[in-house]
Amino acid sequence: MVWEEKKLGDVGKIFSGNSINEQVKKKYENVEDGLPYIATKDLSYDYKIDYNNGINIPQKEISSFKISHKNSIFIC
């Protein structure tokens, strides 16, 4: 079997996410109503995501963030 070399963009769509620094992240700590913010540290080697990391983006600010599509692959 011969492997064919391709660029990632040739086999799928690539989107980058939002990064927020630690000072800004504090603003989103313990927000009750919102979507969980997922960072690289929240992804494990056994394919699990820690959604309960204490950081949530409030509903009124969600449009300022990128939301991954269902069944997306995260590359960190």
PDB file of N, CA, C and O in Angstrom:
ATOM      1  N   MET A   1       0.852  -1.183   0.000  1.00  0.00           N
ATOM      2  CA  MET A   1       0.000   0.000   0.000  1.00  0.00           C
ATOM      3  C   MET A   1       0.891   1.236   0.000  1.00  0.00           C
ATOM      4  O   MET A   1       1.849   1.319   0.768  1.00  0.00           O
ATOM      5  N   VAL A   2       0.576   2.178  -0.848  1.00  0.00           N
ATOM      6  CA  VAL A   2       1.322   3.426  -0.944  1.00  0.00           C
ATOM      7  C   VAL A   2       0.452   4.548  -0.386  1.00  0.00           C
ATOM      8  O   VAL A   2      -0.707   4.698  -0.775  1.00  0.00           O
ATOM      9  N   TRP A   3       1.008   5.315   0.507  1.00  0.00           N
ATOM     10  CA  TRP A   3       0.287   6.444   1.093  1.00  0.00           C
ATOM     11  C   TRP A   3       0.423   7.656   0.183  1.00  0.00           C
ATOM     12  O   TRP A   3       1.497   7.926  -0.353  1.00  0.00           O
ATOM     13  N   GLU A   4      -0.665   8.372   0.017  1.00  0.00           N
ATOM     14  CA  GLU A   4      -0.651   9.602  -0.750  1.00  0.00           C
ATOM     15  C   GLU A   4      -0.582  10.778   0.218  1.00  0.00           C
ATOM     16  O   GLU A   4      -1.374  10.856   1.157  1.00  0.00           O
ATOM     17  N   GLU A   5       0.338  11.674   0.001  1.00  0.00           N
ATOM     18  CA  GLU A   5       0.489  12.834   0.880  1.00  0.00           C
ATOM     19  C   GLU A   5      -0.425  13.955   0.410  1.00  0.00           C
ATOM     20  O   GLU A   5      -0.440  14.308  -0.769  1.00  0.00           O
ATOM     21  N   LYS A   6      -1.196  14.515   1.360  1.00  0.00           N
ATOM     22  CA  LYS A   6      -2.105  15.626   1.063  1.00  0.00           C
ATOM     23  C   LYS A   6      -2.043  16.650   2.180  1.00  0.00           C
ATOM     24  O   LYS A   6      -1.647  16.337   3.303  1.00  0.00           O
ATOM     25  N   LYS A   7      -2.426  17.837   1.873  1.00  0.00           N
ATOM     26  CA  LYS A   7      -2.566  18.865   2.897  1.00  0.00           C
ATOM     27  C   LYS A   7      -3.926  18.691   3.560  1.00  0.00           C
ATOM     28  O   LYS A   7      -4.880  18.244   2.925  1.00  0.00           O
ATOM     29  N   LEU A   8      -4.011  19.048   4.845  1.00  0.00           N
ATOM     30  CA  LEU A   8      -5.270  18.895   5.568  1.00  0.00           C
ATOM     31  C   LEU A   8      -6.427  19.620   4.878  1.00  0.00           C
ATOM     32  O   LEU A   8      -7.544  19.104   4.832  1.00  0.00           O
ATOM     33  N   GLY A   9      -6.168  20.784   4.357  1.00  0.00           N
ATOM     34  CA  GLY A   9      -7.208  21.566   3.696  1.00  0.00           C
ATOM     35  C   GLY A   9      -7.752  20.898   2.440  1.00  0.00           C
ATOM     36  O   GLY A   9      -8.832  21.250   1.966  1.00  0.00           O
ATOM     37  N   ASP A  10      -7.005  19.933   1.898  1.00  0.00           N
ATOM     38  CA  ASP A  10      -7.473  19.209   0.723  1.00  0.00           C
ATOM     39  C   ASP A  10      -8.454  18.088   1.076  1.00  0.00           C
ATOM     40  O   ASP A  10      -9.174  17.605   0.202  1.00  0.00           O
ATOM     41  N   VAL A  11      -8.493  17.675   2.323  1.00  0.00           N
ATOM     42  CA  VAL A  11      -9.366  16.562   2.715  1.00  0.00           C
ATOM     43  C   VAL A  11     -10.500  16.997   3.650  1.00  0.00           C
ATOM     44  O   VAL A  11     -11.362  16.182   3.980  1.00  0.00           O
ATOM     45  N   GLY A  12     -10.516  18.233   4.072  1.00  0.00           N
ATOM     46  CA  GLY A  12     -11.570  18.711   4.951  1.00  0.00           C
ATOM     47  C   GLY A  12     -11.493  20.213   5.141  1.00  0.00           C
ATOM     48  O   GLY A  12     -10.529  20.859   4.730  1.00  0.00           O
ATOM     49  N   LYS A  13     -12.510  20.750   5.763  1.00  0.00           N
ATOM     50  CA  LYS A  13     -12.535  22.182   6.064  1.00  0.00           C
ATOM     51  C   LYS A  13     -11.819  22.412   7.392  1.00  0.00           C
ATOM     52  O   LYS A  13     -11.992  21.651   8.343  1.00  0.00           O
ATOM     53  N   ILE A  14     -11.024  23.459   7.441  1.00  0.00           N
ATOM     54  CA  ILE A  14     -10.272  23.782   8.650  1.00  0.00           C
ATOM     55  C   ILE A  14     -10.768  25.119   9.193  1.00  0.00           C
ATOM     56  O   ILE A  14     -10.843  26.114   8.471  1.00  0.00           O
ATOM     57  N   PHE A  15     -11.104  25.117  10.477  1.00  0.00           N
ATOM     58  CA  PHE A  15     -11.545  26.331  11.162  1.00  0.00           C
ATOM     59  C   PHE A  15     -10.678  26.512  12.395  1.00  0.00           C
ATOM     60  O   PHE A  15     -10.333  25.539  13.066  1.00  0.00           O
ATOM     61  N   SER A  16     -10.330  27.732  12.691  1.00  0.00           N
ATOM     62  CA  SER A  16      -9.617  27.992  13.942  1.00  0.00           C
ATOM     63  C   SER A  16     -10.617  28.525  14.962  1.00  0.00           C
ATOM     64  O   SER A  16     -11.646  29.099  14.607  1.00  0.00           O
ATOM     65  N   GLY A  17     -10.297  28.324  16.221  1.00  0.00           N
ATOM     66  CA  GLY A  17     -11.206  28.741  17.282  1.00  0.00           C
ATOM     67  C   GLY A  17     -10.784  30.046  17.917  1.00  0.00           C
ATOM     68  O   GLY A  17      -9.863  30.719  17.455  1.00  0.00           O
ATOM     69  N   ASN A  18     -11.478  30.387  18.986  1.00  0.00           N
ATOM     70  CA  ASN A  18     -11.158  31.589  19.750  1.00  0.00           C
ATOM     71  C   ASN A  18     -10.263  31.213  20.925  1.00  0.00           C
ATOM     72  O   ASN A  18     -10.511  30.224  21.615  1.00  0.00           O
ATOM     73  N   SER A  19      -9.245  31.993  21.140  1.00  0.00           N
ATOM     74  CA  SER A  19      -8.439  31.843  22.343  1.00  0.00           C
ATOM     75  C   SER A  19      -8.724  33.031  23.241  1.00  0.00           C
ATOM     76  O   SER A  19      -8.870  34.161  22.774  1.00  0.00           O
ATOM     77  N   ILE A  20      -8.801  32.767  24.524  1.00  0.00           N
ATOM     78  CA  ILE A  20      -8.955  33.869  25.466  1.00  0.00           C
ATOM     79  C   ILE A  20      -7.889  33.711  26.545  1.00  0.00           C
ATOM     80  O   ILE A  20      -7.613  32.604  27.010  1.00  0.00           O
ATOM     81  N   ASN A  21      -7.300  34.828  26.929  1.00  0.00           N
ATOM     82  CA  ASN A  21      -6.241  34.751  27.933  1.00  0.00           C
ATOM     83  C   ASN A  21      -6.832  34.542  29.324  1.00  0.00           C
ATOM     84  O   ASN A  21      -8.040  34.675  29.522  1.00  0.00           O
ATOM     85  N   GLU A  22      -5.986  34.221  30.266  1.00  0.00           N
ATOM     86  CA  GLU A  22      -6.430  33.874  31.623  1.00  0.00           C
ATOM     87  C   GLU A  22      -7.204  35.002  32.300  1.00  0.00           C
ATOM     88  O   GLU A  22      -8.158  34.736  33.032  1.00  0.00           O
ATOM     89  N   GLN A  23      -6.816  36.250  32.072  1.00  0.00           N
ATOM     90  CA  GLN A  23      -7.528  37.363  32.710  1.00  0.00           C
ATOM     91  C   GLN A  23      -8.955  37.486  32.169  1.00  0.00           C
ATOM     92  O   GLN A  23      -9.895  37.694  32.937  1.00  0.00           O
ATOM     93  N   VAL A  24      -9.117  37.357  30.858  1.00  0.00           N
ATOM     94  CA  VAL A  24     -10.442  37.442  30.248  1.00  0.00           C
ATOM     95  C   VAL A  24     -11.262  36.211  30.629  1.00  0.00           C
ATOM     96  O   VAL A  24     -12.470  36.310  30.841  1.00  0.00           O
ATOM     97  N   LYS A  25     -10.612  35.060  30.716  1.00  0.00           N
ATOM     98  CA  LYS A  25     -11.298  33.808  31.060  1.00  0.00           C
ATOM     99  C   LYS A  25     -11.990  33.915  32.414  1.00  0.00           C
ATOM    100  O   LYS A  25     -13.040  33.305  32.615  1.00  0.00           O
ATOM    101  N   LYS A  26     -11.422  34.677  33.343  1.00  0.00           N
ATOM    102  CA  LYS A  26     -12.022  34.844  34.673  1.00  0.00           C
ATOM    103  C   LYS A  26     -13.428  35.445  34.590  1.00  0.00           C
ATOM    104  O   LYS A  26     -14.278  35.172  35.437  1.00  0.00           O
ATOM    105  N   LYS A  27     -13.661  36.260  33.567  1.00  0.00           N
ATOM    106  CA  LYS A  27     -14.970  36.871  33.350  1.00  0.00           C
ATOM    107  C   LYS A  27     -16.050  35.800  33.130  1.00  0.00           C
ATOM    108  O   LYS A  27     -17.221  36.018  33.442  1.00  0.00           O
ATOM    109  N   TYR A  28     -15.647  34.655  32.597  1.00  0.00           N
ATOM    110  CA  TYR A  28     -16.586  33.600  32.236  1.00  0.00           C
ATOM    111  C   TYR A  28     -16.629  32.453  33.242  1.00  0.00           C
ATOM    112  O   TYR A  28     -17.284  31.440  33.001  1.00  0.00           O
ATOM    113  N   GLU A  29     -15.940  32.606  34.359  1.00  0.00           N
ATOM    114  CA  GLU A  29     -15.969  31.568  35.388  1.00  0.00           C
ATOM    115  C   GLU A  29     -17.330  31.530  36.061  1.00  0.00           C
ATOM    116  O   GLU A  29     -17.897  32.568  36.403  1.00  0.00           O
ATOM    117  N   ASN A  30     -17.843  30.336  36.244  1.00  0.00           N
ATOM    118  CA  ASN A  30     -19.090  30.096  36.973  1.00  0.00           C
ATOM    119  C   ASN A  30     -20.308  30.807  36.392  1.00  0.00           C
ATOM    120  O   ASN A  30     -21.237  31.152  37.122  1.00  0.00           O
ATOM    121  N   VAL A  31     -20.303  31.024  35.086  1.00  0.00           N
ATOM    122  CA  VAL A  31     -21.487  31.542  34.404  1.00  0.00           C
ATOM    123  C   VAL A  31     -22.491  30.405  34.356  1.00  0.00           C
ATOM    124  O   VAL A  31     -22.161  29.310  33.901  1.00  0.00           O
ATOM    125  N   GLU A  32     -23.706  30.642  34.816  1.00  0.00           N
ATOM    126  CA  GLU A  32     -24.724  29.587  34.906  1.00  0.00           C
ATOM    127  C   GLU A  32     -25.323  29.246  33.547  1.00  0.00           C
ATOM    128  O   GLU A  32     -25.407  28.073  33.185  1.00  0.00           O
ATOM    129  N   ASP A  33     -25.739  30.253  32.796  1.00  0.00           N
ATOM    130  CA  ASP A  33     -26.455  30.038  31.550  1.00  0.00           C
ATOM    131  C   ASP A  33     -25.537  30.326  30.371  1.00  0.00           C
ATOM    132  O   ASP A  33     -25.281  31.486  30.050  1.00  0.00           O
ATOM    133  N   GLY A  34     -25.048  29.292  29.737  1.00  0.00           N
ATOM    134  CA  GLY A  34     -24.176  29.503  28.593  1.00  0.00           C
ATOM    135  C   GLY A  34     -23.633  28.193  28.063  1.00  0.00           C
ATOM    136  O   GLY A  34     -23.960  27.116  28.561  1.00  0.00           O
ATOM    137  N   LEU A  35     -22.797  28.306  27.042  1.00  0.00           N
ATOM    138  CA  LEU A  35     -22.148  27.140  26.458  1.00  0.00           C
ATOM    139  C   LEU A  35     -20.761  26.969  27.057  1.00  0.00           C
ATOM    140  O   LEU A  35     -20.084  27.960  27.330  1.00  0.00           O
ATOM    141  N   PRO A  36     -20.325  25.732  27.265  1.00  0.00           N
ATOM    142  CA  PRO A  36     -18.983  25.522  27.812  1.00  0.00           C
ATOM    143  C   PRO A  36     -17.911  25.962  26.828  1.00  0.00           C
ATOM    144  O   PRO A  36     -18.018  25.728  25.624  1.00  0.00           O
ATOM    145  N   TYR A  37     -16.889  26.595  27.351  1.00  0.00           N
ATOM    146  CA  TYR A  37     -15.720  26.983  26.555  1.00  0.00           C
ATOM    147  C   TYR A  37     -14.720  25.835  26.664  1.00  0.00           C
ATOM    148  O   TYR A  37     -14.341  25.441  27.767  1.00  0.00           O
ATOM    149  N   ILE A  38     -14.301  25.309  25.544  1.00  0.00           N
ATOM    150  CA  ILE A  38     -13.373  24.184  25.522  1.00  0.00           C
ATOM    151  C   ILE A  38     -12.000  24.670  25.097  1.00  0.00           C
ATOM    152  O   ILE A  38     -11.852  25.306  24.053  1.00  0.00           O
ATOM    153  N   ALA A  39     -11.000  24.370  25.907  1.00  0.00           N
ATOM    154  CA  ALA A  39      -9.611  24.714  25.604  1.00  0.00           C
ATOM    155  C   ALA A  39      -8.822  23.425  25.380  1.00  0.00           C
ATOM    156  O   ALA A  39      -9.312  22.332  25.665  1.00  0.00           O
ATOM    157  N   THR A  40      -7.624  23.559  24.878  1.00  0.00           N
ATOM    158  CA  THR A  40      -6.771  22.403  24.614  1.00  0.00           C
ATOM    159  C   THR A  40      -6.640  21.514  25.841  1.00  0.00           C
ATOM    160  O   THR A  40      -6.650  20.289  25.718  1.00  0.00           O
ATOM    161  N   LYS A  41      -6.520  22.101  27.007  1.00  0.00           N
ATOM    162  CA  LYS A  41      -6.346  21.319  28.238  1.00  0.00           C
ATOM    163  C   LYS A  41      -7.567  20.468  28.584  1.00  0.00           C
ATOM    164  O   LYS A  41      -7.477  19.557  29.407  1.00  0.00           O
ATOM    165  N   ASP A  42      -8.701  20.762  27.963  1.00  0.00           N
ATOM    166  CA  ASP A  42      -9.938  20.034  28.238  1.00  0.00           C
ATOM    167  C   ASP A  42     -10.110  18.788  27.357  1.00  0.00           C
ATOM    168  O   ASP A  42     -11.081  18.047  27.510  1.00  0.00           O
ATOM    169  N   LEU A  43      -9.175  18.566  26.447  1.00  0.00           N
ATOM    170  CA  LEU A  43      -9.218  17.396  25.568  1.00  0.00           C
ATOM    171  C   LEU A  43      -8.242  16.354  26.085  1.00  0.00           C
ATOM    172  O   LEU A  43      -7.090  16.665  26.387  1.00  0.00           O
ATOM    173  N   SER A  44      -8.711  15.107  26.185  1.00  0.00           N
ATOM    174  CA  SER A  44      -7.849  14.050  26.714  1.00  0.00           C
ATOM    175  C   SER A  44      -7.360  13.145  25.593  1.00  0.00           C
ATOM    176  O   SER A  44      -7.878  13.187  24.476  1.00  0.00           O
ATOM    177  N   TYR A  45      -6.364  12.330  25.899  1.00  0.00           N
ATOM    178  CA  TYR A  45      -5.841  11.375  24.936  1.00  0.00           C
ATOM    179  C   TYR A  45      -6.792  10.194  24.732  1.00  0.00           C
ATOM    180  O   TYR A  45      -6.612   9.418  23.793  1.00  0.00           O
ATOM    181  N   ASP A  46      -7.792  10.046  25.589  1.00  0.00           N
ATOM    182  CA  ASP A  46      -8.746   8.950  25.431  1.00  0.00           C
ATOM    183  C   ASP A  46     -10.073   9.450  24.843  1.00  0.00           C
ATOM    184  O   ASP A  46     -11.133   8.877  25.095  1.00  0.00           O
ATOM    185  N   TYR A  47      -9.992  10.528  24.058  1.00  0.00           N
ATOM    186  CA  TYR A  47     -11.109  11.033  23.264  1.00  0.00           C
ATOM    187  C   TYR A  47     -12.263  11.602  24.091  1.00  0.00           C
ATOM    188  O   TYR A  47     -13.404  11.617  23.630  1.00  0.00           O
ATOM    189  N   LYS A  48     -11.983  12.060  25.280  1.00  0.00           N
ATOM    190  CA  LYS A  48     -13.021  12.659  26.118  1.00  0.00           C
ATOM    191  C   LYS A  48     -12.787  14.170  26.222  1.00  0.00           C
ATOM    192  O   LYS A  48     -11.654  14.648  26.154  1.00  0.00           O
ATOM    193  N   ILE A  49     -13.883  14.899  26.386  1.00  0.00           N
ATOM    194  CA  ILE A  49     -13.821  16.355  26.541  1.00  0.00           C
ATOM    195  C   ILE A  49     -14.394  16.718  27.903  1.00  0.00           C
ATOM    196  O   ILE A  49     -15.475  16.257  28.271  1.00  0.00           O
ATOM    197  N   ASP A  50     -13.669  17.544  28.650  1.00  0.00           N
ATOM    198  CA  ASP A  50     -14.142  18.020  29.946  1.00  0.00           C
ATOM    199  C   ASP A  50     -14.970  19.283  29.727  1.00  0.00           C
ATOM    200  O   ASP A  50     -14.435  20.385  29.608  1.00  0.00           O
ATOM    201  N   TYR A  51     -16.277  19.097  29.678  1.00  0.00           N
ATOM    202  CA  TYR A  51     -17.177  20.234  29.491  1.00  0.00           C
ATOM    203  C   TYR A  51     -17.427  20.979  30.797  1.00  0.00           C
ATOM    204  O   TYR A  51     -17.945  22.095  30.781  1.00  0.00           O
ATOM    205  N   ASN A  52     -17.069  20.384  31.909  1.00  0.00           N
ATOM    206  CA  ASN A  52     -17.313  20.985  33.226  1.00  0.00           C
ATOM    207  C   ASN A  52     -16.039  21.615  33.785  1.00  0.00           C
ATOM    208  O   ASN A  52     -15.612  21.296  34.895  1.00  0.00           O
ATOM    209  N   ASN A  53     -15.447  22.499  33.015  1.00  0.00           N
ATOM    210  CA  ASN A  53     -14.198  23.133  33.427  1.00  0.00           C
ATOM    211  C   ASN A  53     -14.422  24.464  34.150  1.00  0.00           C
ATOM    212  O   ASN A  53     -13.460  25.138  34.518  1.00  0.00           O
ATOM    213  N   GLY A  54     -15.685  24.842  34.353  1.00  0.00           N
ATOM    214  CA  GLY A  54     -15.990  26.078  35.077  1.00  0.00           C
ATOM    215  C   GLY A  54     -16.042  27.316  34.206  1.00  0.00           C
ATOM    216  O   GLY A  54     -16.292  28.412  34.708  1.00  0.00           O
ATOM    217  N   ILE A  55     -15.809  27.163  32.896  1.00  0.00           N
ATOM    218  CA  ILE A  55     -15.825  28.309  31.986  1.00  0.00           C
ATOM    219  C   ILE A  55     -17.001  28.145  31.023  1.00  0.00           C
ATOM    220  O   ILE A  55     -17.056  27.176  30.266  1.00  0.00           O
ATOM    221  N   ASN A  56     -17.933  29.088  31.053  1.00  0.00           N
ATOM    222  CA  ASN A  56     -19.085  29.081  30.151  1.00  0.00           C
ATOM    223  C   ASN A  56     -19.244  30.452  29.514  1.00  0.00           C
ATOM    224  O   ASN A  56     -19.057  31.482  30.161  1.00  0.00           O
ATOM    225  N   ILE A  57     -19.592  30.444  28.237  1.00  0.00           N
ATOM    226  CA  ILE A  57     -19.828  31.693  27.522  1.00  0.00           C
ATOM    227  C   ILE A  57     -21.321  32.019  27.630  1.00  0.00           C
ATOM    228  O   ILE A  57     -22.162  31.207  27.245  1.00  0.00           O
ATOM    229  N   PRO A  58     -21.653  33.212  28.156  1.00  0.00           N
ATOM    230  CA  PRO A  58     -23.068  33.569  28.317  1.00  0.00           C
ATOM    231  C   PRO A  58     -23.794  33.609  26.969  1.00  0.00           C
ATOM    232  O   PRO A  58     -23.203  33.936  25.940  1.00  0.00           O
ATOM    233  N   GLN A  59     -25.068  33.274  26.995  1.00  0.00           N
ATOM    234  CA  GLN A  59     -25.882  33.248  25.770  1.00  0.00           C
ATOM    235  C   GLN A  59     -25.758  34.554  24.977  1.00  0.00           C
ATOM    236  O   GLN A  59     -25.689  34.529  23.748  1.00  0.00           O
ATOM    237  N   LYS A  60     -25.731  35.685  25.674  1.00  0.00           N
ATOM    238  CA  LYS A  60     -25.705  36.975  24.971  1.00  0.00           C
ATOM    239  C   LYS A  60     -24.375  37.247  24.270  1.00  0.00           C
ATOM    240  O   LYS A  60     -24.296  38.166  23.455  1.00  0.00           O
ATOM    241  N   GLU A  61     -23.320  36.466  24.568  1.00  0.00           N
ATOM    242  CA  GLU A  61     -22.009  36.669  23.944  1.00  0.00           C
ATOM    243  C   GLU A  61     -21.609  35.537  22.990  1.00  0.00           C
ATOM    244  O   GLU A  61     -20.534  35.585  22.394  1.00  0.00           O
ATOM    245  N   ILE A  62     -22.453  34.536  22.846  1.00  0.00           N
ATOM    246  CA  ILE A  62     -22.101  33.367  22.028  1.00  0.00           C
ATOM    247  C   ILE A  62     -21.789  33.749  20.585  1.00  0.00           C
ATOM    248  O   ILE A  62     -20.925  33.129  19.965  1.00  0.00           O
ATOM    249  N   SER A  63     -22.462  34.744  20.041  1.00  0.00           N
ATOM    250  CA  SER A  63     -22.223  35.125  18.643  1.00  0.00           C
ATOM    251  C   SER A  63     -20.814  35.667  18.421  1.00  0.00           C
ATOM    252  O   SER A  63     -20.371  35.767  17.277  1.00  0.00           O
ATOM    253  N   SER A  64     -20.101  36.017  19.491  1.00  0.00           N
ATOM    254  CA  SER A  64     -18.722  36.507  19.382  1.00  0.00           C
ATOM    255  C   SER A  64     -17.695  35.372  19.350  1.00  0.00           C
ATOM    256  O   SER A  64     -16.503  35.614  19.161  1.00  0.00           O
ATOM    257  N   PHE A  65     -18.163  34.135  19.534  1.00  0.00           N
ATOM    258  CA  PHE A  65     -17.276  32.978  19.587  1.00  0.00           C
ATOM    259  C   PHE A  65     -17.599  32.005  18.469  1.00  0.00           C
ATOM    260  O   PHE A  65     -18.708  31.987  17.936  1.00  0.00           O
ATOM    261  N   LYS A  66     -16.609  31.199  18.127  1.00  0.00           N
ATOM    262  CA  LYS A  66     -16.818  30.164  17.120  1.00  0.00           C
ATOM    263  C   LYS A  66     -17.274  28.893  17.822  1.00  0.00           C
ATOM    264  O   LYS A  66     -16.754  28.533  18.878  1.00  0.00           O
ATOM    265  N   ILE A  67     -18.239  28.225  17.229  1.00  0.00           N
ATOM    266  CA  ILE A  67     -18.773  26.990  17.790  1.00  0.00           C
ATOM    267  C   ILE A  67     -18.474  25.865  16.810  1.00  0.00           C
ATOM    268  O   ILE A  67     -18.794  25.964  15.626  1.00  0.00           O
ATOM    269  N   SER A  68     -17.867  24.807  17.300  1.00  0.00           N
ATOM    270  CA  SER A  68     -17.509  23.689  16.423  1.00  0.00           C
ATOM    271  C   SER A  68     -18.755  22.949  15.958  1.00  0.00           C
ATOM    272  O   SER A  68     -19.769  22.894  16.653  1.00  0.00           O
ATOM    273  N   HIS A  69     -18.650  22.391  14.781  1.00  0.00           N
ATOM    274  CA  HIS A  69     -19.740  21.600  14.215  1.00  0.00           C
ATOM    275  C   HIS A  69     -19.776  20.224  14.899  1.00  0.00           C
ATOM    276  O   HIS A  69     -18.757  19.749  15.398  1.00  0.00           O
ATOM    277  N   LYS A  70     -20.937  19.602  14.916  1.00  0.00           N
ATOM    278  CA  LYS A  70     -21.078  18.261  15.460  1.00  0.00           C
ATOM    279  C   LYS A  70     -20.117  17.312  14.724  1.00  0.00           C
ATOM    280  O   LYS A  70     -19.968  17.388  13.504  1.00  0.00           O
ATOM    281  N   ASN A  71     -19.478  16.430  15.480  1.00  0.00           N
ATOM    282  CA  ASN A  71     -18.526  15.439  14.958  1.00  0.00           C
ATOM    283  C   ASN A  71     -17.242  16.054  14.394  1.00  0.00           C
ATOM    284  O   ASN A  71     -16.565  15.436  13.571  1.00  0.00           O
ATOM    285  N   SER A  72     -16.908  17.270  14.837  1.00  0.00           N
ATOM    286  CA  SER A  72     -15.658  17.894  14.398  1.00  0.00           C
ATOM    287  C   SER A  72     -14.464  17.173  15.018  1.00  0.00           C
ATOM    288  O   SER A  72     -14.570  16.525  16.059  1.00  0.00           O
ATOM    289  N   ILE A  73     -13.345  17.308  14.351  1.00  0.00           N
ATOM    290  CA  ILE A  73     -12.076  16.777  14.873  1.00  0.00           C
ATOM    291  C   ILE A  73     -11.259  17.957  15.367  1.00  0.00           C
ATOM    292  O   ILE A  73     -11.041  18.921  14.634  1.00  0.00           O
ATOM    293  N   PHE A  74     -10.808  17.879  16.609  1.00  0.00           N
ATOM    294  CA  PHE A  74      -9.984  18.932  17.174  1.00  0.00           C
ATOM    295  C   PHE A  74      -8.509  18.578  16.993  1.00  0.00           C
ATOM    296  O   PHE A  74      -8.079  17.474  17.326  1.00  0.00           O
ATOM    297  N   ILE A  75      -7.749  19.520  16.467  1.00  0.00           N
ATOM    298  CA  ILE A  75      -6.314  19.353  16.350  1.00  0.00           C
ATOM    299  C   ILE A  75      -5.678  20.459  17.173  1.00  0.00           C
ATOM    300  O   ILE A  75      -5.861  21.643  16.890  1.00  0.00           O
ATOM    301  N   CYS A  76      -4.936  20.066  18.185  1.00  0.00           N
ATOM    302  CA  CYS A  76      -4.347  21.047  19.100  1.00  0.00           C
ATOM    303  C   CYS A  76      -2.860  21.182  18.860  1.00  0.00           C
ATOM    304  O   CYS A  76      -2.193  21.964  19.539  1.00  0.00           O
TER     305      CYS A  76
END
